């Protein structure tokens, strides 16, 4: 087998807390991350016998402007890191990404593609690495990549590389709204240093509500300390939250460093109805469930 297609799932931050700054310049985080059904399709081909190739288009076949198709792309970087770590010879790699996850959105779109490349190459080469080793390689690509390799629901600490899986038997239903501006992750983290958080997440209480399928309870416990900081420059984040709450969400928050805002709904029908209703607004809207 020379080719494999892997689903690269977007992630939501059900919580994001900053515990402090680290000597390496990153921030010490404590988060609950959730993989959701919104995904890119990443096709990896090995032994092409040609120069490396990366293509990225939307499902209609249109190029996605602003996404680099060379070594600047995290997916390309992931393939380089995989070959380096395993010592496998380079016989030509092609990566084809069909992109649905918006970029600069806090949904880990680029990180998900990188995670999918690591998983795809590992399968094509006969599984030389276990999940833990793949997550370690992911951490060399970017802070969100280890979670993207793991998937599911997890408590994520450190820079993003300390993962504790928190499998849930329940399925949650979300509506994700992406305004037409993006937010720079390094800039937002830097700005957050000037505005210490007033409110921190209650991680354990949220997990208990999710396990009990208590969407009302879970909705009230969604928390992202970066959201008030992002809203200083982008008040639209707060108005999107209001839109989601008016559409029946039990709770709504920005994910990661934004700019997407998501709402948690009591069930699939109400989430899909809200998604339909919000499509008239001036932002992109996606329905997604937990995976
Ligand atoms: O690791 P990654 O390249 O995705 O991180 C992007 C930027 O986000 C970092 O350069 C840093 O400014 C910020 N960041 C942080 N603390 C983290 C993760 C990311 O400050 N734990």
Boltz pocket constraint, residues with backbone or C-beta under 6 A from the ligand:
constraints:
  - pocket:
      binder: B
      contacts: [[A, 25], [A, 26], [A, 27], [A, 28], [A, 29], [A, 141], [A, 142], [A, 143], [A, 144], [A, 158], [A, 159], [A, 160], [A, 185], [A, 186], [A, 187], [A, 189], [A, 190]]
      max_distance: 6.0
